[in-house]
Amino acid sequence: MTTLITSDRKGSCRMGCGACCIAPSISSPIPGMPDGKPSGVRCVQLNEQHLCMLFGDARRPAVCSQFDFDKEVCGEDREEALATLYWWETATAG
């Protein structure tokens, strides 16, 4: 059974953010995206409320499961998180 991220506690993923499902490229297969996803493309598993539909599901890519909220990365709001993640993506693109 799929569990959506529902926490808005300080130090955890923000409800409705989804920046980590849009800004970075993901090379691992994702259900519905067998070749992964490029940077800036919304993951097909991100719902209308910007929540991961694979949260808690064994099919969720390991790279997604291992990504944790970090104030340095996620900043104060969704826009700051997107900007930081896009910057990291550009800075590390090979």
PDB file of N, CA, C and O in Angstrom:
ATOM      1  N   MET A   1       0.840  -1.182   0.000  1.00  0.00           N
ATOM      2  CA  MET A   1       0.000   0.000   0.000  1.00  0.00           C
ATOM      3  C   MET A   1       0.885   1.245   0.000  1.00  0.00           C
ATOM      4  O   MET A   1       1.867   1.297   0.740  1.00  0.00           O
ATOM      5  N   THR A   2       0.564   2.227  -0.798  1.00  0.00           N
ATOM      6  CA  THR A   2       1.340   3.445  -0.912  1.00  0.00           C
ATOM      7  C   THR A   2       0.964   4.408   0.209  1.00  0.00           C
ATOM      8  O   THR A   2      -0.211   4.593   0.524  1.00  0.00           O
ATOM      9  N   THR A   3       1.990   5.015   0.802  1.00  0.00           N
ATOM     10  CA  THR A   3       1.783   6.010   1.838  1.00  0.00           C
ATOM     11  C   THR A   3       2.336   7.331   1.334  1.00  0.00           C
ATOM     12  O   THR A   3       3.488   7.386   0.903  1.00  0.00           O
ATOM     13  N   LEU A   4       1.554   8.385   1.378  1.00  0.00           N
ATOM     14  CA  LEU A   4       2.022   9.685   0.949  1.00  0.00           C
ATOM     15  C   LEU A   4       2.740  10.378   2.096  1.00  0.00           C
ATOM     16  O   LEU A   4       2.419  10.162   3.264  1.00  0.00           O
ATOM     17  N   ILE A   5       3.724  11.221   1.749  1.00  0.00           N
ATOM     18  CA  ILE A   5       4.394  12.014   2.774  1.00  0.00           C
ATOM     19  C   ILE A   5       3.346  12.939   3.380  1.00  0.00           C
ATOM     20  O   ILE A   5       2.667  13.678   2.667  1.00  0.00           O
ATOM     21  N   THR A   6       3.224  12.888   4.679  1.00  0.00           N
ATOM     22  CA  THR A   6       2.210  13.724   5.321  1.00  0.00           C
ATOM     23  C   THR A   6       2.793  14.585   6.431  1.00  0.00           C
ATOM     24  O   THR A   6       2.043  15.265   7.132  1.00  0.00           O
ATOM     25  N   SER A   7       4.087  14.575   6.607  1.00  0.00           N
ATOM     26  CA  SER A   7       4.680  15.308   7.710  1.00  0.00           C
ATOM     27  C   SER A   7       4.994  16.743   7.321  1.00  0.00           C
ATOM     28  O   SER A   7       5.463  17.004   6.213  1.00  0.00           O
ATOM     29  N   ASP A   8       4.736  17.672   8.232  1.00  0.00           N
ATOM     30  CA  ASP A   8       5.196  19.034   8.029  1.00  0.00           C
ATOM     31  C   ASP A   8       5.981  19.501   9.261  1.00  0.00           C
ATOM     32  O   ASP A   8       6.112  20.698   9.518  1.00  0.00           O
ATOM     33  N   ARG A   9       6.496  18.526  10.012  1.00  0.00           N
ATOM     34  CA  ARG A   9       7.299  18.833  11.190  1.00  0.00           C
ATOM     35  C   ARG A   9       8.585  19.526  10.776  1.00  0.00           C
ATOM     36  O   ARG A   9       9.096  19.287   9.682  1.00  0.00           O
ATOM     37  N   LYS A  10       9.108  20.378  11.638  1.00  0.00           N
ATOM     38  CA  LYS A  10      10.385  21.021  11.378  1.00  0.00           C
ATOM     39  C   LYS A  10      11.447  19.931  11.258  1.00  0.00           C
ATOM     40  O   LYS A  10      11.503  19.020  12.084  1.00  0.00           O
ATOM     41  N   GLY A  11      12.277  20.024  10.241  1.00  0.00           N
ATOM     42  CA  GLY A  11      13.326  19.030  10.059  1.00  0.00           C
ATOM     43  C   GLY A  11      12.887  17.842   9.232  1.00  0.00           C
ATOM     44  O   GLY A  11      13.607  16.846   9.165  1.00  0.00           O
ATOM     45  N   SER A  12      11.729  17.915   8.602  1.00  0.00           N
ATOM     46  CA  SER A  12      11.270  16.836   7.738  1.00  0.00           C
ATOM     47  C   SER A  12      10.750  17.447   6.443  1.00  0.00           C
ATOM     48  O   SER A  12      10.612  18.665   6.331  1.00  0.00           O
ATOM     49  N   CYS A  13      10.469  16.602   5.485  1.00  0.00           N
ATOM     50  CA  CYS A  13       9.965  17.087   4.200  1.00  0.00           C
ATOM     51  C   CYS A  13       8.759  17.989   4.415  1.00  0.00           C
ATOM     52  O   CYS A  13       7.907  17.733   5.265  1.00  0.00           O
ATOM     53  N   ARG A  14       8.713  19.053   3.617  1.00  0.00           N
ATOM     54  CA  ARG A  14       7.580  19.978   3.693  1.00  0.00           C
ATOM     55  C   ARG A  14       6.437  19.468   2.838  1.00  0.00           C
ATOM     56  O   ARG A  14       6.644  19.039   1.704  1.00  0.00           O
ATOM     57  N   MET A  15       5.263  19.515   3.369  1.00  0.00           N
ATOM     58  CA  MET A  15       4.066  19.168   2.602  1.00  0.00           C
ATOM     59  C   MET A  15       4.023  20.027   1.346  1.00  0.00           C
ATOM     60  O   MET A  15       4.196  21.245   1.405  1.00  0.00           O
ATOM     61  N   GLY A  16       3.790  19.379   0.214  1.00  0.00           N
ATOM     62  CA  GLY A  16       3.599  20.110  -1.026  1.00  0.00           C
ATOM     63  C   GLY A  16       4.836  20.700  -1.640  1.00  0.00           C
ATOM     64  O   GLY A  16       4.720  21.576  -2.497  1.00  0.00           O
ATOM     65  N   CYS A  17       6.018  20.269  -1.251  1.00  0.00           N
ATOM     66  CA  CYS A  17       7.255  20.809  -1.826  1.00  0.00           C
ATOM     67  C   CYS A  17       7.566  20.091  -3.144  1.00  0.00           C
ATOM     68  O   CYS A  17       7.380  20.665  -4.218  1.00  0.00           O
ATOM     69  N   GLY A  18       8.028  18.867  -3.072  1.00  0.00           N
ATOM     70  CA  GLY A  18       8.317  18.083  -4.266  1.00  0.00           C
ATOM     71  C   GLY A  18       9.513  18.532  -5.076  1.00  0.00           C
ATOM     72  O   GLY A  18       9.734  18.020  -6.174  1.00  0.00           O
ATOM     73  N   ALA A  19      10.297  19.481  -4.564  1.00  0.00           N
ATOM     74  CA  ALA A  19      11.446  19.986  -5.325  1.00  0.00           C
ATOM     75  C   ALA A  19      12.425  18.879  -5.694  1.00  0.00           C
ATOM     76  O   ALA A  19      13.009  18.900  -6.778  1.00  0.00           O
ATOM     77  N   CYS A  20      12.605  17.914  -4.799  1.00  0.00           N
ATOM     78  CA  CYS A  20      13.547  16.820  -5.050  1.00  0.00           C
ATOM     79  C   CYS A  20      13.024  15.848  -6.107  1.00  0.00           C
ATOM     80  O   CYS A  20      13.757  14.967  -6.554  1.00  0.00           O
ATOM     81  N   CYS A  21      11.767  16.005  -6.505  1.00  0.00           N
ATOM     82  CA  CYS A  21      11.157  15.159  -7.545  1.00  0.00           C
ATOM     83  C   CYS A  21      11.084  15.887  -8.881  1.00  0.00           C
ATOM     84  O   CYS A  21      10.565  15.351  -9.860  1.00  0.00           O
ATOM     85  N   ILE A  22      11.604  17.108  -8.918  1.00  0.00           N
ATOM     86  CA  ILE A  22      11.562  17.916 -10.137  1.00  0.00           C
ATOM     87  C   ILE A  22      12.969  18.343 -10.564  1.00  0.00           C
ATOM     88  O   ILE A  22      13.383  18.068 -11.690  1.00  0.00           O
ATOM     89  N   ALA A  23      13.697  19.006  -9.679  1.00  0.00           N
ATOM     90  CA  ALA A  23      14.971  19.629 -10.057  1.00  0.00           C
ATOM     91  C   ALA A  23      16.081  18.646 -10.431  1.00  0.00           C
ATOM     92  O   ALA A  23      16.707  18.825 -11.476  1.00  0.00           O
ATOM     93  N   PRO A  24      16.350  17.630  -9.635  1.00  0.00           N
ATOM     94  CA  PRO A  24      17.490  16.772  -9.985  1.00  0.00           C
ATOM     95  C   PRO A  24      17.169  15.751 -11.070  1.00  0.00           C
ATOM     96  O   PRO A  24      16.022  15.337 -11.245  1.00  0.00           O
ATOM     97  N   SER A  25      18.216  15.358 -11.792  1.00  0.00           N
ATOM     98  CA  SER A  25      18.064  14.221 -12.696  1.00  0.00           C
ATOM     99  C   SER A  25      18.128  12.965 -11.837  1.00  0.00           C
ATOM    100  O   SER A  25      18.782  12.944 -10.794  1.00  0.00           O
ATOM    101  N   ILE A  26      17.443  11.923 -12.287  1.00  0.00           N
ATOM    102  CA  ILE A  26      17.461  10.638 -11.593  1.00  0.00           C
ATOM    103  C   ILE A  26      17.746   9.585 -12.649  1.00  0.00           C
ATOM    104  O   ILE A  26      16.963   9.409 -13.583  1.00  0.00           O
ATOM    105  N   SER A  27      18.857   8.889 -12.505  1.00  0.00           N
ATOM    106  CA  SER A  27      19.249   7.907 -13.526  1.00  0.00           C
ATOM    107  C   SER A  27      18.623   6.534 -13.283  1.00  0.00           C
ATOM    108  O   SER A  27      18.595   5.701 -14.189  1.00  0.00           O
ATOM    109  N   SER A  28      18.131   6.296 -12.095  1.00  0.00           N
ATOM    110  CA  SER A  28      17.497   5.015 -11.771  1.00  0.00           C
ATOM    111  C   SER A  28      16.131   4.911 -12.426  1.00  0.00           C
ATOM    112  O   SER A  28      15.450   5.921 -12.602  1.00  0.00           O
ATOM    113  N   PRO A  29      15.724   3.702 -12.789  1.00  0.00           N
ATOM    114  CA  PRO A  29      14.356   3.526 -13.307  1.00  0.00           C
ATOM    115  C   PRO A  29      13.332   3.893 -12.239  1.00  0.00           C
ATOM    116  O   PRO A  29      13.515   3.619 -11.053  1.00  0.00           O
ATOM    117  N   ILE A  30      12.265   4.510 -12.687  1.00  0.00           N
ATOM    118  CA  ILE A  30      11.141   4.893 -11.832  1.00  0.00           C
ATOM    119  C   ILE A  30       9.904   4.278 -12.487  1.00  0.00           C
ATOM    120  O   ILE A  30       9.785   4.333 -13.711  1.00  0.00           O
ATOM    121  N   PRO A  31       8.986   3.700 -11.724  1.00  0.00           N
ATOM    122  CA  PRO A  31       7.764   3.206 -12.359  1.00  0.00           C
ATOM    123  C   PRO A  31       7.118   4.310 -13.209  1.00  0.00           C
ATOM    124  O   PRO A  31       6.794   5.388 -12.709  1.00  0.00           O
ATOM    125  N   GLY A  32       6.943   4.023 -14.479  1.00  0.00           N
ATOM    126  CA  GLY A  32       6.403   5.015 -15.407  1.00  0.00           C
ATOM    127  C   GLY A  32       7.472   5.817 -16.123  1.00  0.00           C
ATOM    128  O   GLY A  32       7.178   6.524 -17.087  1.00  0.00           O
ATOM    129  N   MET A  33       8.722   5.715 -15.656  1.00  0.00           N
ATOM    130  CA  MET A  33       9.864   6.405 -16.269  1.00  0.00           C
ATOM    131  C   MET A  33      11.047   5.428 -16.257  1.00  0.00           C
ATOM    132  O   MET A  33      11.975   5.594 -15.465  1.00  0.00           O
ATOM    133  N   PRO A  34      11.019   4.428 -17.114  1.00  0.00           N
ATOM    134  CA  PRO A  34      12.023   3.359 -17.062  1.00  0.00           C
ATOM    135  C   PRO A  34      13.464   3.811 -17.284  1.00  0.00           C
ATOM    136  O   PRO A  34      14.397   3.104 -16.902  1.00  0.00           O
ATOM    137  N   ASP A  35      13.657   4.978 -17.896  1.00  0.00           N
ATOM    138  CA  ASP A  35      15.008   5.499 -18.127  1.00  0.00           C
ATOM    139  C   ASP A  35      15.381   6.576 -17.121  1.00  0.00           C
ATOM    140  O   ASP A  35      16.357   7.299 -17.320  1.00  0.00           O
ATOM    141  N   GLY A  36      14.617   6.689 -16.050  1.00  0.00           N
ATOM    142  CA  GLY A  36      14.847   7.752 -15.083  1.00  0.00           C
ATOM    143  C   GLY A  36      14.241   9.052 -15.596  1.00  0.00           C
ATOM    144  O   GLY A  36      13.334   9.040 -16.428  1.00  0.00           O
ATOM    145  N   LYS A  37      14.755  10.179 -15.089  1.00  0.00           N
ATOM    146  CA  LYS A  37      14.236  11.473 -15.524  1.00  0.00           C
ATOM    147  C   LYS A  37      15.337  12.513 -15.587  1.00  0.00           C
ATOM    148  O   LYS A  37      16.252  12.506 -14.764  1.00  0.00           O
ATOM    149  N   PRO A  38      15.251  13.413 -16.568  1.00  0.00           N
ATOM    150  CA  PRO A  38      16.232  14.497 -16.628  1.00  0.00           C
ATOM    151  C   PRO A  38      15.901  15.596 -15.614  1.00  0.00           C
ATOM    152  O   PRO A  38      14.786  15.672 -15.099  1.00  0.00           O
ATOM    153  N   SER A  39      16.880  16.429 -15.346  1.00  0.00           N
ATOM    154  CA  SER A  39      16.689  17.576 -14.466  1.00  0.00           C
ATOM    155  C   SER A  39      15.580  18.473 -15.006  1.00  0.00           C
ATOM    156  O   SER A  39      15.493  18.716 -16.210  1.00  0.00           O
ATOM    157  N   GLY A  40      14.745  18.956 -14.108  1.00  0.00           N
ATOM    158  CA  GLY A  40      13.690  19.875 -14.486  1.00  0.00           C
ATOM    159  C   GLY A  40      12.413  19.221 -14.963  1.00  0.00           C
ATOM    160  O   GLY A  40      11.423  19.906 -15.218  1.00  0.00           O
ATOM    161  N   VAL A  41      12.421  17.908 -15.087  1.00  0.00           N
ATOM    162  CA  VAL A  41      11.221  17.182 -15.498  1.00  0.00           C
ATOM    163  C   VAL A  41      10.546  16.623 -14.255  1.00  0.00           C
ATOM    164  O   VAL A  41      11.179  15.961 -13.433  1.00  0.00           O
ATOM    165  N   ARG A  42       9.287  16.891 -14.134  1.00  0.00           N
ATOM    166  CA  ARG A  42       8.509  16.416 -12.994  1.00  0.00           C
ATOM    167  C   ARG A  42       8.403  14.891 -13.038  1.00  0.00           C
ATOM    168  O   ARG A  42       8.056  14.326 -14.075  1.00  0.00           O
ATOM    169  N   CYS A  43       8.694  14.231 -11.936  1.00  0.00           N
ATOM    170  CA  CYS A  43       8.543  12.780 -11.845  1.00  0.00           C
ATOM    171  C   CYS A  43       7.066  12.429 -12.010  1.00  0.00           C
ATOM    172  O   CYS A  43       6.197  13.103 -11.457  1.00  0.00           O
ATOM    173  N   VAL A  44       6.787  11.373 -12.769  1.00  0.00           N
ATOM    174  CA  VAL A  44       5.395  10.971 -12.976  1.00  0.00           C
ATOM    175  C   VAL A  44       4.753  10.459 -11.687  1.00  0.00           C
ATOM    176  O   VAL A  44       3.530  10.340 -11.609  1.00  0.00           O
ATOM    177  N   GLN A  45       5.563  10.158 -10.685  1.00  0.00           N
ATOM    178  CA  GLN A  45       5.039   9.677  -9.406  1.00  0.00           C
ATOM    179  C   GLN A  45       4.746  10.811  -8.424  1.00  0.00           C
ATOM    180  O   GLN A  45       4.352  10.556  -7.286  1.00  0.00           O
ATOM    181  N   LEU A  46       4.932  12.043  -8.849  1.00  0.00           N
ATOM    182  CA  LEU A  46       4.617  13.201  -8.014  1.00  0.00           C
ATOM    183  C   LEU A  46       3.177  13.610  -8.307  1.00  0.00           C
ATOM    184  O   LEU A  46       2.836  13.935  -9.445  1.00  0.00           O
ATOM    185  N   ASN A  47       2.333  13.594  -7.276  1.00  0.00           N
ATOM    186  CA  ASN A  47       0.919  13.887  -7.516  1.00  0.00           C
ATOM    187  C   ASN A  47       0.642  15.391  -7.553  1.00  0.00           C
ATOM    188  O   ASN A  47       1.559  16.204  -7.435  1.00  0.00           O
ATOM    189  N   GLU A  48      -0.623  15.744  -7.716  1.00  0.00           N
ATOM    190  CA  GLU A  48      -1.030  17.152  -7.843  1.00  0.00           C
ATOM    191  C   GLU A  48      -0.671  17.992  -6.617  1.00  0.00           C
ATOM    192  O   GLU A  48      -0.480  19.203  -6.723  1.00  0.00           O
ATOM    193  N   GLN A  49      -0.582  17.350  -5.462  1.00  0.00           N
ATOM    194  CA  GLN A  49      -0.238  18.049  -4.218  1.00  0.00           C
ATOM    195  C   GLN A  49       1.271  18.052  -3.973  1.00  0.00           C
ATOM    196  O   GLN A  49       1.721  18.414  -2.886  1.00  0.00           O
ATOM    197  N   HIS A  50       2.049  17.652  -4.974  1.00  0.00           N
ATOM    198  CA  HIS A  50       3.512  17.566  -4.884  1.00  0.00           C
ATOM    199  C   HIS A  50       3.953  16.557  -3.832  1.00  0.00           C
ATOM    200  O   HIS A  50       4.919  16.793  -3.105  1.00  0.00           O
ATOM    201  N   LEU A  51       3.250  15.440  -3.752  1.00  0.00           N
ATOM    202  CA  LEU A  51       3.598  14.355  -2.838  1.00  0.00           C
ATOM    203  C   LEU A  51       3.972  13.126  -3.644  1.00  0.00           C
ATOM    204  O   LEU A  51       3.364  12.841  -4.676  1.00  0.00           O
ATOM    205  N   CYS A  52       4.982  12.393  -3.167  1.00  0.00           N
ATOM    206  CA  CYS A  52       5.445  11.189  -3.855  1.00  0.00           C
ATOM    207  C   CYS A  52       4.445  10.050  -3.654  1.00  0.00           C
ATOM    208  O   CYS A  52       4.121   9.681  -2.525  1.00  0.00           O
ATOM    209  N   MET A  53       3.969   9.506  -4.760  1.00  0.00           N
ATOM    210  CA  MET A  53       3.012   8.399  -4.679  1.00  0.00           C
ATOM    211  C   MET A  53       3.709   7.068  -4.401  1.00  0.00           C
ATOM    212  O   MET A  53       3.041   6.057  -4.182  1.00  0.00           O
ATOM    213  N   LEU A  54       5.056   7.057  -4.409  1.00  0.00           N
ATOM    214  CA  LEU A  54       5.802   5.831  -4.104  1.00  0.00           C
ATOM    215  C   LEU A  54       6.393   5.844  -2.698  1.00  0.00           C
ATOM    216  O   LEU A  54       7.093   4.908  -2.312  1.00  0.00           O
ATOM    217  N   PHE A  55       6.116   6.899  -1.928  1.00  0.00           N
ATOM    218  CA  PHE A  55       6.665   6.978  -0.576  1.00  0.00           C
ATOM    219  C   PHE A  55       6.208   5.762   0.227  1.00  0.00           C
ATOM    220  O   PHE A  55       5.011   5.496   0.334  1.00  0.00           O
ATOM    221  N   GLY A  56       7.166   5.026   0.791  1.00  0.00           N
ATOM    222  CA  GLY A  56       6.861   3.825   1.559  1.00  0.00           C
ATOM    223  C   GLY A  56       6.678   2.586   0.705  1.00  0.00           C
ATOM    224  O   GLY A  56       6.396   1.511   1.235  1.00  0.00           O
ATOM    225  N   ASP A  57       6.831   2.712  -0.601  1.00  0.00           N
ATOM    226  CA  ASP A  57       6.642   1.610  -1.546  1.00  0.00           C
ATOM    227  C   ASP A  57       8.020   1.046  -1.934  1.00  0.00           C
ATOM    228  O   ASP A  57       8.956   1.810  -2.168  1.00  0.00           O
ATOM    229  N   ALA A  58       8.142  -0.257  -2.000  1.00  0.00           N
ATOM    230  CA  ALA A  58       9.418  -0.898  -2.347  1.00  0.00           C
ATOM    231  C   ALA A  58       9.891  -0.525  -3.751  1.00  0.00           C
ATOM    232  O   ALA A  58      11.078  -0.660  -4.047  1.00  0.00           O
ATOM    233  N   ARG A  59       9.000  -0.063  -4.616  1.00  0.00           N
ATOM    234  CA  ARG A  59       9.386   0.321  -5.981  1.00  0.00           C
ATOM    235  C   ARG A  59      10.039   1.698  -6.049  1.00  0.00           C
ATOM    236  O   ARG A  59      10.578   2.075  -7.090  1.00  0.00           O
ATOM    237  N   ARG A  60       9.997   2.442  -4.965  1.00  0.00           N
ATOM    238  CA  ARG A  60      10.611   3.778  -4.941  1.00  0.00           C
ATOM    239  C   ARG A  60      12.118   3.622  -5.107  1.00  0.00           C
ATOM    240  O   ARG A  60      12.728   2.824  -4.395  1.00  0.00           O
ATOM    241  N   PRO A  61      12.742   4.367  -6.033  1.00  0.00           N
ATOM    242  CA  PRO A  61      14.189   4.244  -6.240  1.00  0.00           C
ATOM    243  C   PRO A  61      14.975   4.529  -4.959  1.00  0.00           C
ATOM    244  O   PRO A  61      14.599   5.386  -4.158  1.00  0.00           O
ATOM    245  N   ALA A  62      16.069   3.793  -4.788  1.00  0.00           N
ATOM    246  CA  ALA A  62      16.908   3.959  -3.596  1.00  0.00           C
ATOM    247  C   ALA A  62      17.397   5.395  -3.455  1.00  0.00           C
ATOM    248  O   ALA A  62      17.450   5.923  -2.344  1.00  0.00           O
ATOM    249  N   VAL A  63      17.754   6.030  -4.560  1.00  0.00           N
ATOM    250  CA  VAL A  63      18.253   7.403  -4.497  1.00  0.00           C
ATOM    251  C   VAL A  63      17.196   8.336  -3.906  1.00  0.00           C
ATOM    252  O   VAL A  63      17.530   9.293  -3.207  1.00  0.00           O
ATOM    253  N   CYS A  64      15.952   8.064  -4.181  1.00  0.00           N
ATOM    254  CA  CYS A  64      14.862   8.874  -3.621  1.00  0.00           C
ATOM    255  C   CYS A  64      14.681   8.576  -2.129  1.00  0.00           C
ATOM    256  O   CYS A  64      14.511   9.489  -1.321  1.00  0.00           O
ATOM    257  N   SER A  65      14.719   7.305  -1.783  1.00  0.00           N
ATOM    258  CA  SER A  65      14.558   6.909  -0.378  1.00  0.00           C
ATOM    259  C   SER A  65      15.689   7.437   0.495  1.00  0.00           C
ATOM    260  O   SER A  65      15.487   7.713   1.678  1.00  0.00           O
ATOM    261  N   GLN A  66      16.876   7.578  -0.083  1.00  0.00           N
ATOM    262  CA  GLN A  66      18.042   8.019   0.683  1.00  0.00           C
ATOM    263  C   GLN A  66      18.137   9.534   0.811  1.00  0.00           C
ATOM    264  O   GLN A  66      18.910  10.043   1.623  1.00  0.00           O
ATOM    265  N   PHE A  67      17.358  10.252   0.018  1.00  0.00           N
ATOM    266  CA  PHE A  67      17.382  11.709   0.099  1.00  0.00           C
ATOM    267  C   PHE A  67      16.567  12.151   1.302  1.00  0.00           C
ATOM    268  O   PHE A  67      15.381  11.839   1.410  1.00  0.00           O
ATOM    269  N   ASP A  68      17.211  12.879   2.205  1.00  0.00           N
ATOM    270  CA  ASP A  68      16.543  13.362   3.410  1.00  0.00           C
ATOM    271  C   ASP A  68      16.460  14.878   3.400  1.00  0.00           C
ATOM    272  O   ASP A  68      17.287  15.562   2.797  1.00  0.00           O
ATOM    273  N   PHE A  69      15.456  15.380   4.072  1.00  0.00           N
ATOM    274  CA  PHE A  69      15.343  16.825   4.274  1.00  0.00           C
ATOM    275  C   PHE A  69      16.626  17.325   4.922  1.00  0.00           C
ATOM    276  O   PHE A  69      17.103  16.750   5.900  1.00  0.00           O
ATOM    277  N   ASP A  70      17.169  18.375   4.381  1.00  0.00           N
ATOM    278  CA  ASP A  70      18.350  19.023   4.940  1.00  0.00           C
ATOM    279  C   ASP A  70      18.136  20.521   4.767  1.00  0.00           C
ATOM    280  O   ASP A  70      17.946  20.990   3.645  1.00  0.00           O
ATOM    281  N   LYS A  71      18.163  21.261   5.837  1.00  0.00           N
ATOM    282  CA  LYS A  71      17.907  22.704   5.800  1.00  0.00           C
ATOM    283  C   LYS A  71      18.822  23.401   4.795  1.00  0.00           C
ATOM    284  O   LYS A  71      18.407  24.360   4.143  1.00  0.00           O
ATOM    285  N   GLU A  72      20.066  22.927   4.663  1.00  0.00           N
ATOM    286  CA  GLU A  72      21.010  23.535   3.724  1.00  0.00           C
ATOM    287  C   GLU A  72      20.541  23.365   2.279  1.00  0.00           C
ATOM    288  O   GLU A  72      20.730  24.259   1.454  1.00  0.00           O
ATOM    289  N   VAL A  73      19.944  22.243   1.981  1.00  0.00           N
ATOM    290  CA  VAL A  73      19.455  21.955   0.632  1.00  0.00           C
ATOM    291  C   VAL A  73      18.050  22.513   0.433  1.00  0.00           C
ATOM    292  O   VAL A  73      17.770  23.154  -0.580  1.00  0.00           O
ATOM    293  N   CYS A  74      17.188  22.273   1.380  1.00  0.00           N
ATOM    294  CA  CYS A  74      15.766  22.577   1.224  1.00  0.00           C
ATOM    295  C   CYS A  74      15.401  24.008   1.570  1.00  0.00           C
ATOM    296  O   CYS A  74      14.327  24.479   1.196  1.00  0.00           O
ATOM    297  N   GLY A  75      16.277  24.707   2.278  1.00  0.00           N
ATOM    298  CA  GLY A  75      16.043  26.111   2.581  1.00  0.00           C
ATOM    299  C   GLY A  75      14.771  26.366   3.358  1.00  0.00           C
ATOM    300  O   GLY A  75      14.309  25.528   4.132  1.00  0.00           O
ATOM    301  N   GLU A  76      14.217  27.542   3.134  1.00  0.00           N
ATOM    302  CA  GLU A  76      13.034  27.994   3.874  1.00  0.00           C
ATOM    303  C   GLU A  76      11.719  27.641   3.195  1.00  0.00           C
ATOM    304  O   GLU A  76      10.677  27.579   3.847  1.00  0.00           O
ATOM    305  N   ASP A  77      11.766  27.407   1.876  1.00  0.00           N
ATOM    306  CA  ASP A  77      10.527  27.129   1.156  1.00  0.00           C
ATOM    307  C   ASP A  77      10.813  26.369  -0.134  1.00  0.00           C
ATOM    308  O   ASP A  77      11.969  26.115  -0.472  1.00  0.00           O
ATOM    309  N   ARG A  78       9.762  26.012  -0.843  1.00  0.00           N
ATOM    310  CA  ARG A  78       9.863  25.219  -2.069  1.00  0.00           C
ATOM    311  C   ARG A  78      10.733  25.912  -3.121  1.00  0.00           C
ATOM    312  O   ARG A  78      11.561  25.264  -3.763  1.00  0.00           O
ATOM    313  N   GLU A  79      10.553  27.216  -3.299  1.00  0.00           N
ATOM    314  CA  GLU A  79      11.310  27.950  -4.311  1.00  0.00           C
ATOM    315  C   GLU A  79      12.806  27.913  -4.013  1.00  0.00           C
ATOM    316  O   GLU A  79      13.622  27.762  -4.922  1.00  0.00           O
ATOM    317  N   GLU A  80      13.160  28.051  -2.745  1.00  0.00           N
ATOM    318  CA  GLU A  80      14.566  27.991  -2.365  1.00  0.00           C
ATOM    319  C   GLU A  80      15.126  26.586  -2.586  1.00  0.00           C
ATOM    320  O   GLU A  80      16.262  26.429  -3.034  1.00  0.00           O
ATOM    321  N   ALA A  81      14.333  25.576  -2.274  1.00  0.00           N
ATOM    322  CA  ALA A  81      14.758  24.191  -2.506  1.00  0.00           C
ATOM    323  C   ALA A  81      14.982  23.939  -3.993  1.00  0.00           C
ATOM    324  O   ALA A  81      15.995  23.350  -4.372  1.00  0.00           O
ATOM    325  N   LEU A  82      14.061  24.373  -4.831  1.00  0.00           N
ATOM    326  CA  LEU A  82      14.217  24.207  -6.280  1.00  0.00           C
ATOM    327  C   LEU A  82      15.480  24.904  -6.771  1.00  0.00           C
ATOM    328  O   LEU A  82      16.244  24.328  -7.546  1.00  0.00           O
ATOM    329  N   ALA A  83      15.705  26.133  -6.329  1.00  0.00           N
ATOM    330  CA  ALA A  83      16.882  26.887  -6.768  1.00  0.00           C
ATOM    331  C   ALA A  83      18.177  26.178  -6.362  1.00  0.00           C
ATOM    332  O   ALA A  83      19.102  26.067  -7.166  1.00  0.00           O
ATOM    333  N   THR A  84      18.241  25.707  -5.137  1.00  0.00           N
ATOM    334  CA  THR A  84      19.442  25.018  -4.658  1.00  0.00           C
ATOM    335  C   THR A  84      19.669  23.711  -5.409  1.00  0.00           C
ATOM    336  O   THR A  84      20.789  23.415  -5.824  1.00  0.00           O
ATOM    337  N   LEU A  85      18.622  22.943  -5.580  1.00  0.00           N
ATOM    338  CA  LEU A  85      18.759  21.658  -6.276  1.00  0.00           C
ATOM    339  C   LEU A  85      19.120  21.853  -7.747  1.00  0.00           C
ATOM    340  O   LEU A  85      19.908  21.078  -8.289  1.00  0.00           O
ATOM    341  N   TYR A  86      18.563  22.871  -8.406  1.00  0.00           N
ATOM    342  CA  TYR A  86      18.953  23.169  -9.789  1.00  0.00           C
ATOM    343  C   TYR A  86      20.420  23.576  -9.843  1.00  0.00           C
ATOM    344  O   TYR A  86      21.152  23.155 -10.739  1.00  0.00           O
ATOM    345  N   TRP A  87      20.850  24.394  -8.886  1.00  0.00           N
ATOM    346  CA  TRP A  87      22.249  24.821  -8.848  1.00  0.00           C
ATOM    347  C   TRP A  87      23.161  23.598  -8.691  1.00  0.00           C
ATOM    348  O   TRP A  87      24.149  23.469  -9.414  1.00  0.00           O
ATOM    349  N   TRP A  88      22.836  22.702  -7.753  1.00  0.00           N
ATOM    350  CA  TRP A  88      23.640  21.493  -7.554  1.00  0.00           C
ATOM    351  C   TRP A  88      23.677  20.644  -8.818  1.00  0.00           C
ATOM    352  O   TRP A  88      24.722  20.110  -9.190  1.00  0.00           O
ATOM    353  N   GLU A  89      22.540  20.527  -9.465  1.00  0.00           N
ATOM    354  CA  GLU A  89      22.459  19.726 -10.699  1.00  0.00           C
ATOM    355  C   GLU A  89      23.390  20.303 -11.764  1.00  0.00           C
ATOM    356  O   GLU A  89      24.132  19.565 -12.412  1.00  0.00           O
ATOM    357  N   THR A  90      23.348  21.613 -11.940  1.00  0.00           N
ATOM    358  CA  THR A  90      24.205  22.271 -12.929  1.00  0.00           C
ATOM    359  C   THR A  90      25.676  22.160 -12.555  1.00  0.00           C
ATOM    360  O   THR A  90      26.525  21.906 -13.409  1.00  0.00           O
ATOM    361  N   ALA A  91      25.971  22.351 -11.274  1.00  0.00           N
ATOM    362  CA  ALA A  91      27.362  22.315 -10.809  1.00  0.00           C
ATOM    363  C   ALA A  91      27.983  20.927 -10.916  1.00  0.00           C
ATOM    364  O   ALA A  91      29.203  20.806 -11.029  1.00  0.00           O
ATOM    365  N   THR A  92      27.174  19.896 -10.883  1.00  0.00           N
ATOM    366  CA  THR A  92      27.715  18.527 -10.902  1.00  0.00           C
ATOM    367  C   THR A  92      27.482  17.802 -12.224  1.00  0.00           C
ATOM    368  O   THR A  92      27.866  16.642 -12.373  1.00  0.00           O
ATOM    369  N   ALA A  93      26.850  18.488 -13.192  1.00  0.00           N
ATOM    370  CA  ALA A  93      26.598  17.852 -14.497  1.00  0.00           C
ATOM    371  C   ALA A  93      27.919  17.596 -15.209  1.00  0.00           C
ATOM    372  O   ALA A  93      28.811  18.444 -15.240  1.00  0.00           O
ATOM    373  N   GLY A  94      28.013  16.414 -15.773  1.00  0.00           N
ATOM    374  CA  GLY A  94      29.270  16.047 -16.424  1.00  0.00           C
ATOM    375  C   GLY A  94      29.213  16.149 -17.845  1.00  0.00           C
ATOM    376  O   GLY A  94      30.201  15.871 -18.525  1.00  0.00           O
TER     377      GLY A  94
END
